[in-house]
Amino acid sequence: MRRFLYKIQSEGLYNTLFGISEEKKKPRTAPESKISSNLLENVVVMQERLKGSSDFNVRELEIGGVKLDIFTNEGMTNIQTVNDSLIKMVDHFKERNDATAEEIYQFIETKMLFAAEMKDVYTFEDLFKMMMSGFLIVLIDGVDHAISMGAQGFQFRSIAEPTSEANERGSKEGFTEPIKINMSMIRRRIKSDALHFEMLKVGDTGQTDVCLAYLDHVVSPKLLSSIRTRLSKIDFKLILNSGYLIPFLESVKRSLFSDVGYTERPDTVCAKIYEGRVAILVDGTPFALVVPYLFSENFQSIDDYVHKSYYATAIRCLKYISFIITILLPGVYVAMGTFHPELFPPALLFNIVSSQETTPFPMTIEALIIFFIYEIMREAGLRLPRPVGHAISIVGSLVIGDAAVTAGLIGSPMVIVVALTAISSFVVPSLQEPAAFLKFAFIIIGGTMGLYGIALGSLIVMVNASTLTAFGVPYLSPISPFSGYSMRDIFFRAHLKTLQKKEVRIEELNGVHIDSQE
Amino acid sequence: MVQYGKVSSMQIVLTLVVCKLFAVITYTPVYTEKAEITAVFLGGVVSTLILLAAATPVILLFRKTQDDILTLSYRLNPGFGFIVFILLLIGVLAAAVDTMVDFQFFMVNAVFPDASRFIILITLMIAAFYASLMGLEGIARTGTILFLIVLIALVTIAFTLHNRINLLNLKPVLYEPVKSILSVAWQDTARNMELLIFMMVVPNIKGKAAKSLLGYILLISVLLCTISFLVATVLGEFTFRQIFPFYMIASVVDSKIIRRFDAIHMTLWVITAFLRTSLFLLTATSLLKRVLPYHIGKWSCLFSSVVILVAAGFLSGGLQSSNLLYDFIGKGYPFVILIVLLPIILLLNLKRISPSASKNREQQRKEEKPE
């Protein structure tokens, strides 16, 4: 009985009852094994591990009397590079039959310049990682390690304009999937030896490349340590998207807002790095993560710094107002229409009442239905093929804009509210998730408790945002806690000559307390 | 509140000002002693002087030490400290209950006549409970933002009312009996239960606590005088026929865009009541956590919330019961005992309870970077 209870405690009730032990749940990984100097033994091990997978190619050669095998991954290696290397080797040793393994190795190490990246590999685990990253692997009979050569030639999406962050006068380059290309895009913009890229591997099975990019002389060492600690706790086998890392990097699990930002733009990443933040690039994803990320950054864009300061300030204020409209307008409209109609001017009140007289549903239900239909259409618009897109927009405008009003299902003022809310939500796309949730929440609260409920709900949201800290930096900083000098780029954008006088560093904001033990 | 992190003095001051505004805007002259309208305004001015005098021991005490009032009391004598703990706990719970009772009284009478008072109480308590769980930093940062909102609202109200201000509603100063001015002034002063919170958050303040308190007193005095002036000059004698005159002046306003401002004014009530209840609940939680063992103390917030909610539900049942706590606090008993007498006792024994008080203060000032 005691053993049974102990087993429940250590392995859990489900596993105990259904006999799945912790040992069985661990992934089967072969122990690390070293490469031997016997080529045949190495080839046997390779064939056992690869199990005849059809995307791996082996080229057996004998050059100068020495046997060697070249392993490549089809589709990931540049064929021209492989051919060039073979030709060069054959050409050099064509008249010799007595070359030694060491000579072949030295020739490859010192005389072959086609690959900038060459690395000696001593274990099969490292060998497979390199091969599956597109490296060419050379195994020489008589040499107890392999040579990996950077000969990647896989196809990837070319650099294009970012789809999620359009701008008027800024760069039209966006990140792509290969991490090395993204790193080079950052390096081209920050030509400083202080820019440091730190490579990590995340995911037991996927071994996805993750890169931390930061400026050595600006970034806080505690921040870096905290990020490394959090990334080390990721237990996923496969990382397919940078979004997989976000929950592990966030400081608070249950918060409406996220303190991890993402961007598709290399110029934005460079600006963030320069303020002491850390950018996290993930291989296979065109979205880089930026930590720590503050609330006010959702309203900043690269275009703010190319316009005149008065115009940029107006646009910045417009974004804040748009966000408030997105989350509050439907709820306030419902609250006023249900509980406080005396607040409307008489002419508007007459229109609202007359439209409500013909609709079968209360304002709250009407708002919920129409926003639900809007969310369906928005989601469908994201997923459907482009040729069908026009049809959806026509259906949407007819169904919601005209037919529903004509049929008396909803009132026309509600359509205006929906349209204004929808347009406003696209002004600040990075806050779309909390905005969508809060919109529905405030409709329900406004419909049940009026403006009192809206006020109370807003206060709860404010407290939630105020409490959130992004790696020790208060999320609402520099608004609260107030940092006077940093406010020059929050609600208004000061002149660039003013901005250049003192740089903003994330660590120097008020209330910051970065803890490396997180 | 040693369990929480440091906040800047500005954050604490602005948060406490917003809390105090609740007491100002819920002033109900209908149920207070009869006074002339000028006394309402002059009482606000005189209360500043009384408050400065009454808070002098607190200022002098916290010039010398950065410890909170409970720690100092325990150092003086454990038995005395326990008595102070009980009194402080009763004081903050009473202030929280009074806030909730006044708030529901306002909501049920002025905004939602058909609403159940329990819905008002429960919803406010849920919000305050959540804020208390988030801790002092969250509330203080929220309070800073809310102060700006409240300030904008007050300026908007003042601006929209500027053409309705009638200085003839104010009589010459010498026409008013001194007793009525002092009565109003004392009521305004006695409703400064926020100083209890201040005395508990001193260890959490970055910067000089005494200066923060002075700033709080001056700021709240300016706001009190301004609001009293608006009420007195806009409503005049009509003030004494209104349950909530500050709310009533919003009904007088009419703009082209929004017909009436009273529902918007209601948000001021909600903001101030929420912040006040949250802070008092947080203080009560902090007090209990200091005394109780950990496995019991972690339920302090829930326990305090339930106690406050039950007491508020009971007292809000009728007009007389609603006024019980209002009158008790308005007469100044908690203010005199906890905010005047207690600091004086500790100040007289300062050398015994904090022999190196001045030395510690200098060291702490050097260590902390003021915001």
Interface residues (C-beta under 8 A of the other chain):
Chain A: M336 F339 H340 E342 L343 F344 P345 P346 M449 G450 L451 Y452 G453 A455 L456 L459 I460 M462 V463 N464 S466 T467 P474 L476 I479 S480 P481 F482 N510 G511 H513
Chain B: G5 V7 S8 M10 Q11 M107 V111 F112 I119 I120 T123 L124 A127 Y130 A131 M134 G135 E137 G138 I139 R141 T142 T144 I145 L146 K256 I257 I258 R259 R260 A263 I264 M266 T267 V270 I271 F274 E371
